[in-house]
Amino acid sequence: MSPLRLPLARVIVASAVLVLGACATRPGPVAVRPPDDVNLPATSPTAPTTVPAAALGFVERSGGQLVADGGPWRFVGYNLPCANPFVMQEGEFDHYLDVVKADSGANAVRMWFFQTNGGPGNWEPFDRALGAIRRSGLRIVATLTDQWNGGCDGGSGAEKTIDWYQGGYRSPDAGHSLSYRDFAVEVAQRYADNPDIAMWQLVNEAQANTVDPSGQVRCDNEAGKRALRAFADDVTGAIKAVDANHLVNLGTIGGNQCGMAGSEAFKYVHDGAVDLCEYHDYGAAAASMPGGADQLAQRLRDCAGLAHGAKPIFVGEAGIQGNVKSDGGPASCDPWPTCSPDPITPESLTQRATFFRAKIRAALDAGASGYLLWVKSPFYSAGSDRYAIGDGDPTEAALKDALAAVKG
């Protein structure tokens, strides 16, 4: 989530999830469902109902689109962030995947393969999660670290700054034994032959701000774009040296964040070694296709117009508050994560689903390769995070219908 739409990024919220090792930036764990007075059905964890899925082919890119298994590949699904998938029991995670596939038509989930959650010396959490993904027949976007330090991953300070992108990633962050670069290479090498991974994503919401001597966060967009490009080119090259099978995405909000502001900077960063562009859609609920400067319509054009050829673009996060109004308000979430105190009702959830239906269709019709919603997880609830999507929420049907319509 973005500091442009929330108070400076992912504010750390103390909760029981921190004890579980799940996500220190989110309250939990509680059931993902609307408040009791909304009275929508919820499911409960049971033994997995999936059967082993046939092996998938690797996702590749052909110009501005993704291809897999002999044809174009579009994806929709959810974010399951932080350590959420790694602290679930095996049956619980299988059940979660069953639900998002059956009720939402999801064929992909974005998960955070951070050093905090597993890796060299502790591969079991990643291996177990990928086993469940294989049984489900879904694919994942595997994100390797977070812009926002001290929450779901290690690091010092509130966020990664330009110094980290200029070379700090080659040294271990606070709380980690390996440098980010070494960790990313080790993970990519271990899972190089796993086609259930659609792509590696280097960072969640990369941006390259500068912190001045007074502690103020400032932006030199020119220096930031060069730092992001050099970082992305270096780590992408290192990953592809040990893993020739997977695509690599930098991982950005895609708006006017430092190093990305303006089409020239966005194109410069993405015209290098990475394979895809990304955009996060928040704060414009009523706009099916956000059309302002540095918004989705512009980024679709930017990614299609790269100097060395078009690349695919996907919406990696899209969030609308469950208590959204018919005019799309409130546009901001303040205070995060409880946002507006207005109640969540069946009518507001239906309104959210209507907005999402229009957004997903508009993005996919305009050429986006995928669309992932924030957030559906048993550690997030509508009472603690207004973006949470519960079982039985009408947004599930909107997601399912959108992908079906694109498939024809």
C-alpha positions as CSV (number, residue, x, y, z in Angstrom):
1,M,0.0,0.0,0.0
2,S,1.1,3.5,-0.8
3,P,2.1,6.5,1.3
4,L,0.1,8.5,-1.3
5,R,-3.1,7.0,-0.2
6,L,-2.3,6.0,3.4
7,P,-0.4,7.7,6.2
8,L,3.3,7.1,5.4
9,A,3.1,3.5,4.0
10,R,2.5,0.4,6.0
11,V,2.3,1.7,9.6
12,I,3.3,-1.1,12.0
13,V,0.4,-2.2,14.1
14,A,1.2,-4.3,17.1
15,S,-0.9,-7.5,17.2
16,A,-1.1,-11.1,17.9
17,V,0.1,-11.8,14.4
18,L,3.5,-10.4,15.3
19,V,3.8,-13.2,17.8
20,L,2.8,-15.8,15.2
21,G,5.3,-14.4,12.7
22,A,2.6,-13.4,10.3
23,C,2.3,-9.7,9.5
24,A,3.3,-7.0,11.9
25,T,1.6,-4.4,9.7
26,R,-1.8,-5.9,10.0
27,P,-4.1,-6.8,12.9
28,G,-5.2,-10.4,13.2
29,P,-5.7,-13.3,13.3
30,V,-9.4,-13.2,12.9
31,A,-11.8,-14.7,10.4
32,V,-12.1,-12.9,7.1
33,R,-15.8,-12.0,7.0
34,P,-17.9,-8.8,7.3
35,P,-19.1,-7.7,10.7
36,D,-21.8,-10.0,12.2
37,D,-24.6,-7.6,11.3
38,V,-23.9,-8.0,7.6
39,N,-24.9,-11.6,7.9
40,L,-23.0,-13.1,4.9
41,P,-22.0,-16.8,4.9
42,A,-18.5,-17.8,5.9
43,T,-16.7,-21.0,5.4
44,S,-14.7,-22.9,7.9
45,P,-11.4,-24.8,7.4
46,T,-11.9,-28.5,6.5
47,A,-9.8,-31.2,5.0
48,P,-8.6,-30.1,1.5
49,T,-10.9,-31.0,-1.3
50,T,-8.4,-30.5,-4.0
51,V,-6.9,-33.3,-6.0
52,P,-3.4,-33.2,-7.4
53,A,-3.4,-30.9,-10.4
54,A,-1.7,-31.6,-13.7
55,A,1.7,-29.9,-14.1
56,L,1.5,-26.4,-15.5
57,G,3.8,-25.0,-18.1
58,F,6.0,-22.0,-17.3
59,V,4.6,-18.5,-17.9
60,E,6.4,-16.6,-20.6
61,R,6.0,-13.3,-22.3
62,S,5.4,-12.6,-25.9
63,G,5.6,-8.8,-26.5
64,G,3.0,-7.2,-24.3
65,Q,1.1,-10.3,-23.2
66,L,1.8,-13.4,-21.1
67,V,1.5,-16.9,-22.5
68,A,1.4,-20.3,-20.9
69,D,0.3,-23.8,-21.8
70,G,0.0,-23.0,-25.5
71,G,-2.0,-19.8,-25.4
72,P,-2.5,-16.3,-23.8
73,W,-2.5,-16.3,-20.0
74,R,-4.5,-13.8,-17.9
75,F,-4.8,-14.0,-14.2
76,V,-7.0,-12.8,-11.4
77,G,-6.9,-13.5,-7.7
78,Y,-5.9,-12.1,-4.3
79,N,-3.0,-10.9,-2.2
80,L,-2.1,-13.2,0.7
81,P,0.6,-11.1,2.2
82,C,3.3,-11.3,4.9
83,A,3.7,-14.7,6.5
84,N,0.0,-15.6,6.2
85,P,0.4,-18.7,4.0
86,F,3.3,-20.0,6.0
87,V,1.6,-19.9,9.4
88,M,-1.5,-21.7,8.2
89,Q,-1.8,-25.4,8.9
90,E,-1.7,-27.4,5.7
91,G,-5.4,-28.2,5.6
92,E,-6.2,-24.5,6.3
93,F,-4.1,-23.3,3.4
94,D,-5.5,-26.0,1.0
95,H,-9.0,-24.9,2.1
96,Y,-8.2,-21.2,1.4
97,L,-7.0,-22.0,-2.1
98,D,-10.1,-24.2,-2.7
99,V,-12.3,-21.3,-1.7
100,V,-10.6,-18.6,-3.8
101,K,-10.5,-20.9,-6.8
102,A,-14.1,-22.1,-6.5
103,D,-15.9,-18.9,-5.3
104,S,-13.8,-16.2,-7.1
105,G,-12.5,-18.0,-10.1
106,A,-8.9,-17.1,-9.0
107,N,-6.1,-18.6,-10.9
108,A,-3.3,-16.8,-9.1
109,V,-2.3,-15.5,-5.6
110,R,0.4,-13.1,-4.7
111,M,2.5,-14.3,-1.8
112,W,5.5,-12.9,0.0
113,F,8.6,-15.2,0.0
114,F,10.5,-13.0,2.4
115,Q,13.7,-14.0,4.2
116,T,11.7,-13.5,7.4
117,N,9.4,-16.3,6.4
118,G,11.8,-19.0,5.1
119,G,14.8,-19.6,2.8
120,P,18.2,-21.1,3.1
121,G,18.4,-23.2,6.3
122,N,14.6,-23.1,6.6
123,W,13.1,-24.2,3.3
124,E,10.1,-26.0,4.8
125,P,7.7,-23.1,4.9
126,F,8.2,-22.3,1.2
127,D,8.2,-26.0,0.2
128,R,5.0,-26.7,2.1
129,A,3.2,-23.6,0.6
130,L,4.3,-24.5,-2.9
131,G,3.0,-28.1,-2.4
132,A,-0.4,-26.6,-1.6
133,I,-0.2,-24.4,-4.7
134,R,0.6,-27.4,-6.9
135,R,-2.4,-29.3,-5.5
136,S,-4.7,-26.3,-6.2
137,G,-3.7,-25.8,-9.8
138,L,-3.1,-22.0,-9.2
139,R,0.0,-20.0,-9.9
140,I,1.7,-17.5,-7.6
141,V,3.5,-14.1,-7.9
142,A,6.3,-14.6,-5.4
143,T,7.5,-11.3,-3.9
144,L,11.0,-11.4,-2.3
145,T,11.1,-8.4,0.0
146,D,9.1,-5.3,1.1
147,Q,9.8,-1.6,0.6
148,W,8.4,-1.1,4.1
149,N,10.9,-2.2,6.7
150,G,10.4,-3.7,10.1
151,G,6.9,-5.1,9.4
152,C,6.6,-8.2,7.3
153,D,10.3,-8.3,6.5
154,G,13.6,-7.2,8.1
155,G,15.4,-3.9,7.7
156,S,16.0,-0.7,9.7
157,G,14.1,2.5,9.3
158,A,10.6,3.0,8.0
159,E,11.4,2.1,4.4
160,K,14.1,1.2,2.0
161,T,15.8,4.4,0.7
162,I,17.9,5.2,-2.3
163,D,21.0,4.0,-0.4
164,W,19.6,0.5,-0.3
165,Y,18.9,0.4,-4.0
166,Q,22.4,1.8,-4.8
167,G,24.1,-1.0,-3.0
168,G,22.7,-1.7,0.5
169,Y,20.9,-4.7,-0.9
170,R,24.2,-6.5,-1.3
171,S,24.6,-6.5,2.6
172,P,22.4,-8.3,5.1
173,D,19.5,-6.2,6.4
174,A,18.8,-6.0,10.1
175,G,17.4,-9.3,11.2
176,H,18.7,-11.2,8.2
177,S,21.7,-13.5,7.8
178,L,22.0,-13.1,4.0
179,S,22.0,-10.0,1.8
180,Y,18.9,-9.5,-0.2
181,R,20.8,-10.3,-3.4
182,D,22.2,-13.6,-2.1
183,F,18.8,-14.6,-0.7
184,A,17.0,-13.8,-4.0
185,V,19.5,-15.9,-6.0
186,E,19.2,-18.8,-3.5
187,V,15.4,-18.8,-3.7
188,A,15.4,-18.6,-7.5
189,Q,17.9,-21.4,-7.9
190,R,16.0,-23.7,-5.6
191,Y,12.7,-23.2,-7.4
192,A,13.9,-22.7,-10.9
193,D,12.1,-25.8,-12.2
194,N,8.8,-25.0,-10.5
195,P,6.2,-23.8,-13.1
196,D,3.6,-23.0,-10.3
197,I,5.6,-19.8,-9.8
198,A,4.4,-17.3,-12.5
199,M,7.1,-14.8,-11.8
200,W,9.5,-13.5,-9.2
201,Q,8.8,-10.0,-7.9
202,L,11.9,-8.3,-6.5
203,V,10.2,-5.8,-4.1
204,N,6.7,-5.0,-2.9
205,E,6.2,-1.3,-3.9
206,A,9.8,-0.3,-4.7
207,Q,10.6,3.4,-4.6
208,A,13.9,5.3,-3.9
209,N,13.4,8.2,-1.5
210,T,16.2,10.0,0.2
211,V,16.4,10.7,3.9
212,D,18.2,14.0,4.5
213,P,20.3,14.7,7.6
214,S,17.3,16.1,9.5
215,G,15.4,12.8,8.9
216,Q,13.0,14.3,6.3
217,V,12.0,12.0,3.4
218,R,12.7,13.7,0.1
219,C,12.8,12.7,-3.5
220,D,15.3,13.2,-6.3
221,N,13.3,11.5,-9.1
222,E,16.2,11.5,-11.5
223,A,18.6,9.8,-9.0
224,G,15.8,7.5,-7.9
225,K,15.0,6.2,-11.4
226,R,18.7,5.4,-12.0
227,A,19.0,3.6,-8.7
228,L,15.9,1.5,-9.3
229,R,17.0,0.6,-12.9
230,A,20.5,-0.4,-11.8
231,F,19.1,-2.5,-8.9
232,A,16.5,-4.2,-11.1
233,D,18.9,-4.9,-13.9
234,D,21.5,-6.4,-11.5
235,V,19.2,-8.6,-9.5
236,T,17.2,-9.7,-12.5
237,G,20.4,-10.7,-14.2
238,A,21.6,-12.6,-11.1
239,I,18.3,-14.5,-10.9
240,K,18.2,-15.3,-14.6
241,A,21.8,-16.7,-14.3
242,V,20.5,-19.5,-12.1
243,D,16.8,-19.6,-13.2
244,A,16.2,-19.3,-16.9
245,N,12.5,-20.3,-16.6
246,H,10.8,-17.5,-14.7
247,L,9.9,-14.0,-15.5
248,V,11.0,-11.2,-13.2
249,N,9.1,-8.0,-12.2
250,L,10.5,-5.2,-10.2
251,G,7.4,-4.6,-8.1
252,T,6.1,-1.0,-8.0
253,I,3.0,1.0,-7.1
254,G,3.4,2.5,-10.5
255,G,2.2,6.0,-9.6
256,N,4.3,9.1,-8.9
257,Q,6.5,7.5,-6.3
258,C,10.2,8.5,-6.2
259,G,12.0,7.1,-9.2
260,M,8.8,6.5,-11.1
261,A,7.1,9.9,-11.4
262,G,6.3,10.8,-15.0
263,S,6.3,8.6,-18.1
264,E,10.0,9.1,-18.9
265,A,11.1,7.7,-15.5
266,F,8.6,4.9,-15.5
267,K,9.7,3.8,-19.0
268,Y,13.4,4.1,-18.2
269,V,13.1,1.8,-15.2
270,H,11.0,-0.8,-17.0
271,D,12.9,-0.8,-20.3
272,G,15.8,-2.7,-18.8
273,A,16.1,-6.4,-17.8
274,V,12.7,-6.9,-16.0
275,D,10.0,-8.6,-17.9
276,L,6.8,-6.8,-16.7
277,C,5.4,-3.6,-15.4
278,E,3.0,-3.2,-12.4
279,Y,0.4,-0.8,-11.0
280,H,-1.5,-0.6,-7.7
281,D,-5.0,0.8,-7.8
282,Y,-6.2,2.6,-4.7
283,G,-8.1,5.8,-4.1
284,A,-10.2,6.0,-7.3
285,A,-13.0,3.5,-6.5
286,A,-15.5,5.0,-8.9
287,A,-13.1,5.2,-11.9
288,S,-13.2,2.0,-13.9
289,M,-10.0,3.2,-15.6
290,P,-8.0,5.7,-13.6
291,G,-7.0,8.2,-16.2
292,G,-5.0,10.9,-14.4
293,A,-1.2,11.6,-14.6
294,D,0.8,8.5,-13.6
295,Q,-2.4,6.4,-13.2
296,L,-3.3,3.1,-14.8
297,A,-4.4,4.3,-18.3
298,Q,-1.0,6.2,-18.6
299,R,1.0,3.2,-17.4
300,L,-0.7,0.9,-19.9
301,R,0.4,3.2,-22.6
302,D,3.9,3.6,-21.1
303,C,4.5,-0.2,-20.8
304,A,3.2,-0.7,-24.4
305,G,5.5,2.1,-25.6
306,L,8.9,1.0,-24.2
307,A,11.9,1.7,-26.5
308,H,12.9,-1.9,-26.7
309,G,9.4,-3.3,-27.1
310,A,6.1,-3.7,-25.2
311,K,6.0,-5.6,-22.0
312,P,3.0,-7.0,-20.1
313,I,1.6,-5.0,-17.2
314,F,-0.6,-6.2,-14.3
315,V,-2.5,-4.7,-11.4
316,G,-0.7,-6.3,-8.4
317,E,-2.9,-4.7,-5.8
318,A,-6.4,-3.1,-6.0
319,G,-8.3,-2.1,-2.9
320,I,-11.7,-0.6,-2.3
321,Q,-13.0,-0.1,1.2
322,G,-16.0,-2.3,2.2
323,N,-17.9,0.8,3.3
324,V,-17.5,2.6,0.0
325,K,-20.2,5.1,-1.0
326,S,-21.9,5.3,-4.4
327,D,-19.7,8.2,-5.4
328,G,-16.6,6.2,-4.6
329,G,-15.8,7.9,-1.3
330,P,-14.0,8.0,1.0
331,A,-11.0,8.2,-1.3
332,S,-8.4,7.8,1.5
333,C,-8.0,5.4,4.4
334,D,-7.4,7.6,7.5
335,P,-6.7,6.4,10.1
336,W,-5.3,3.2,8.5
337,P,-6.2,0.4,8.7
338,T,-9.7,1.0,10.2
339,C,-10.3,3.9,7.8
340,S,-13.7,5.6,7.8
341,P,-15.9,4.7,10.8
342,D,-18.9,4.4,8.5
343,P,-20.5,0.9,8.8
344,I,-20.0,-1.9,6.3
345,T,-23.4,-3.0,5.0
346,P,-24.7,-5.5,2.4
347,E,-25.4,-2.5,0.2
348,S,-21.9,-1.1,0.5
349,L,-20.4,-4.5,-0.2
350,T,-22.6,-4.7,-3.3
351,Q,-21.4,-1.3,-4.4
352,R,-17.8,-2.3,-3.9
353,A,-18.4,-5.4,-6.1
354,T,-19.9,-3.2,-8.8
355,F,-16.9,-1.0,-8.8
356,F,-14.5,-3.9,-8.9
357,R,-16.4,-5.6,-11.7
358,A,-16.0,-2.5,-13.8
359,K,-12.4,-2.0,-12.9
360,I,-11.3,-5.5,-13.6
361,R,-13.0,-5.6,-17.0
362,A,-11.7,-2.3,-18.0
363,A,-8.1,-3.2,-17.1
364,L,-8.2,-6.6,-18.8
365,D,-10.0,-5.2,-21.9
366,A,-7.3,-2.5,-22.1
367,G,-4.6,-5.2,-22.2
368,A,-3.6,-5.7,-18.6
369,S,-2.4,-9.3,-18.0
370,G,-3.7,-9.7,-14.5
371,Y,-5.6,-8.2,-11.6
372,L,-5.1,-9.0,-7.9
373,L,-7.3,-7.7,-5.1
374,W,-6.2,-6.5,-1.7
375,V,-6.9,-8.5,0.5
376,K,-8.4,-11.9,1.3
377,S,-6.9,-13.8,4.2
378,P,-8.0,-15.5,7.4
379,F,-5.7,-13.0,9.3
380,Y,-7.6,-9.9,8.0
381,S,-11.1,-8.9,8.8
382,A,-13.4,-6.1,7.6
383,G,-13.4,-4.8,11.2
384,S,-9.7,-4.3,11.3
385,D,-8.9,-3.7,7.6
386,R,-11.7,-2.1,5.5
387,Y,-10.2,-3.5,2.3
388,A,-10.6,-7.2,3.5
389,I,-12.9,-9.4,1.3
390,G,-14.7,-12.1,3.3
391,D,-16.1,-15.4,2.2
392,G,-19.5,-14.8,0.6
393,D,-18.6,-11.2,-0.3
394,P,-20.2,-10.2,-3.7
395,T,-16.8,-9.2,-4.9
396,E,-16.0,-12.9,-5.3
397,A,-18.5,-13.2,-8.1
398,A,-17.3,-10.0,-9.7
399,L,-13.8,-11.4,-9.9
400,K,-15.0,-14.7,-11.3
401,D,-17.2,-13.1,-13.9
402,A,-14.5,-10.7,-15.1
403,L,-12.0,-13.4,-16.0
404,A,-14.7,-15.6,-17.5
405,A,-15.7,-12.7,-19.8
406,V,-12.2,-12.1,-21.0
407,K,-11.8,-15.8,-21.7
408,G,-15.0,-15.6,-23.8
